[in-house]
Amino acid sequence: MRIVLAEDLFLLREGLVRLLTAHGFEIAAAVDTGPALLDALIEHRPDIALVDVRLPPTFTDEGLRAAIEARSRIPGLPVLVLSQYVEQLYARELLADGSGGVGYLLKDRVFDSRQFIDCVRRVAAGGSAMDPDVVVKLLAGNASDAPLGRLTAREREVLGLVAEGRSNAAIAGRLGVSEKVVTKHTSNVFTKLDLVPSDDDNRRVLAVLAYLNS
Amino acid sequence: MFPERSQDRLMPAGTKRFRTEEARMTTPAPPKLWQPPLRGLALAAQKVPQLALFVLMVISLVYLGLGVGVLLLPLVVAAVRKLANRSRRLAHVWSGVRIAQPYRELPPREPGFFGRWRRCRQLLSDPATWRDMLWTIADPVVGTVLALMPAALLVYGLEGLVFPFVWDDLVSAGYDDHYAGLIHVHGETGLRTWLMPLVGMVFIGLGLWAGPKLVTAHGRFTRTLLGPRSSAELAARVGHLTRTRGAVVDSQAAELRRIERDLHDGAQARLVAMGMNLDAVEQLLDSNPEAARALLMETRDSSSKALSELRDLVRGIHPPVLSDRGLGDAVRALALDSPLPVDVVVDLPGRLDAPVESAAYFAVSELLTNVAKHAKAGRVWIDIRHDRDALRISMTDDGVGGAAASAGTGLRGIESRIAAFDGILAVNSPQGGPTMATMEIPCALFSPKTSSS
């Protein structure tokens, strides 16, 4: 699997390259500015782009804008955005085109390499990976939403994990219950929120995120 | 009794204080044809209470030696200031003449008779009080003429229009001499009688033409009497700058202390603990790999917590989204994070100075927190625009109202934060709601940076 990586801090960039190579990924290019990222994405057409939000030359949201721009030029290009902080606003912008293959994680998530690599693979396969912090904010931002209020605590927990982009199997493992129980919870959640149920994990995540984002 | 609520608080010259409904007022539109005469009449009508207040001022000054004057004077001065402020406002709204308030800021009121005596001395030592008094007597004399002129010209013109139709009746009633300018009408209806409507139309035209000019002249005259003199203006400005600078320095020092403490107790302490843990891991690596692994996990958690603390700290100093995107998107991000539904409308075709951006952001953040905590609101509307060289932000909620700058430290804090930029905050929050907070910060808007990607 080929990766284009954009990170301006040398130590972090090298660390990520080492981590990813160790897990069998191929680094097509590792760049450190927004414009270089856009060029590299268009040239290499990687399986996934790993992008830091803040990049030179402006040191603002250069990376995020380059990633969104690249996705409009190469539709469906999987992008995993890493940042020192997460903003709901940015998550919405990344999700705005309604297609999958989007991830938005705090940089700390790299600490848990197994989960991080899992996220990379999921996004590359067209799934999504939303940081738990984003999901918590999304849920809190919808506190006054009546259908959400009807969910039980467990269903909310499941909804949060679905929004993070996890499959039923992963949720079952995380909660220590059987997959069947999780399936029951998710179908309850979908009924209560009046969403069209879907067996396809990716479409299911997109439906939930779209609901929370509306 | 004395106006010390935030809405009416006496402000030094150089700061503009406005009522909420005027916050969005654009430069006054040119008056409609019929407006100046009516406005003139309204202005003239005000001279009556003005004169009455002059008399009351004289009375309270004469009786100052006796207790009565001490009790009366603050009330009369307050009434004079209220009326004078009305005139200042009307001069702005009707003639576009801005008149700053020249009053010195008053210390808090002290109780008892002695406190009232002190208040009298404070009021009388303010030159603005004496200039106001001069206004209560001089304006009725000169201002009345200016104010009544437009309506008088129209009335005189209308009289000319109806003249031919009533002249015969007047003559038969024994009144047969009429002078209109150079024209003398005498006796039976004739050519000269029929000239009167023409003369009348000239006067009507004159009245309509001169009306706006006369109202403006009245506004200018009001400014010469009620506007601050330049030395007073400078003195007030210096006072204002000294005060706001003090507040800025204080709050910055407090902010730095808070950051230092947060770093010391938070991230710094965690890094020390992590270093110690790693050392322990090194010792344990061979003898007890299981324990070493547990310690490593703990260290990783520690580093996560340190990062999250640093993130919160950074957000409190200067939120990244503010430097990334500017005020508009930063407020949108705030709105998304708020537990309340917040509608944000932004009209900012560019970026503001970073310090202004930051002050405005934290002011909005504080206001939004207040609403979420106290207002029991179901919805919030935020409007941000740059208009006439000032950033204007208004926040409205449909909550229970009753917010007052004097009640909590929150609104005070916002006021002093934006006062450093000559910004002002007006809060209109009747019991039962709705609440509308308006901020105005004079500042420039810079054209957007061109994206380099």
Interface residues (C-beta under 8 A of the other chain):
Chain A: G34 P35 L38 V53 R54 P57 T58 T60 D61 E62 R65 A66 E69 Q84 Y85 E87 Q88 L89 Y90 R92 L106 K107 D108 F111 D112 K137 A140 G141 A143 S144
Chain B: R300 S303 S304 L307 S308 R311 V314 R315 P320 V321 S323 D324 R325 D329 R332 A333 L336 D337 S338 P339 L340 P341 G378 K449 S451 S452 S453
